[in-house]
Amino acid sequence: MLDYYIGVLIIILAIPTMIKPIKRKLLPNTVTYQKYLGDTGTGDSYDTIATLKFVALQRKKVIRTTASGIITVSNAVLFIDAYNSTLDGEPITNDMLAIKSKIIFDNTNYVVTDIETFDYELDKGIHHWELTLL
């Protein structure tokens, strides 16, 4: 009987726990988003202005010192949940986000300099994105 309980315990411990989506109460911000489409040869091209809802923007200045001087790496980080956040009311997918895109929040203009994707365990899809803003 003890072998049975040990076997059940091993099975329970082997089942990965699913990370839950970021709660909406932790995503209090709405930002304006303009996706970067590329360089047209006469300048940068952007998509129409869209609204990102249920996101969290955390102002966080990161400064690095190099041999040539001080460089500001970021001014903020934008957290976008794959389940709760929306872009003009639609669920967000990877292809909707692009480096060099414009973000406007609280009358401050930002540019996306990096996009980091965080996946669920065992390839269950995307959990959230963290966008580095300058």
Long-range contacts (C-beta under 8 A, 24 or more apart in sequence): 16-121, 16-122, 18-120, 18-121, 18-124, 19-120, 19-121, 19-127, 21-81, 21-82, 21-83, 21-84, 21-127, 21-128, 22-56, 22-79, 22-81, 22-83, 22-84, 22-128, 23-84, 24-54, 24-84, 26-56, 27-54, 27-55, 27-56, 27-79, 27-81, 27-84, 27-85, 28-56, 29-55, 29-56, 29-57, 29-105, 30-54, 30-55, 31-55, 31-57, 31-78, 31-103, 31-104, 31-105, 32-102, 32-103, 32-104, 32-105, 33-87, 33-101, 33-102, 33-103, 34-101, 34-102, 35-96, 35-97, 35-98, 35-101, 36-98, 36-99, 36-100, 36-101, 36-102, 36-112, 37-98, 44-100, 46-101, 46-102, 50-87, 50-88, 51-87, 51-88, 52-78, 52-80, 52-85, 52-86, 52-87, 52-92, 52-103, 53-85, 53-86, 53-89, 54-81, 54-84, 54-85, 54-86, 55-79, 55-80, 55-81, 55-85, 57-103, 57-105, 57-133, 72-134, 73-113, 73-132, 73-134, 74-113, 74-114, 74-132, 74-133, 74-134, 75-110, 75-133, 75-134, 76-105, 76-110, 76-133, 77-130, 77-131, 77-132, 77-133, 78-103, 78-110, 78-112, 78-130, 78-131, 78-133, 79-128, 79-129, 79-130, 80-128, 80-129, 80-130, 80-131, 81-127, 81-128, 82-125, 82-126, 82-127, 82-128, 82-129, 92-129, 94-126, 97-129, 97-131, 103-131, 103-133, 110-134
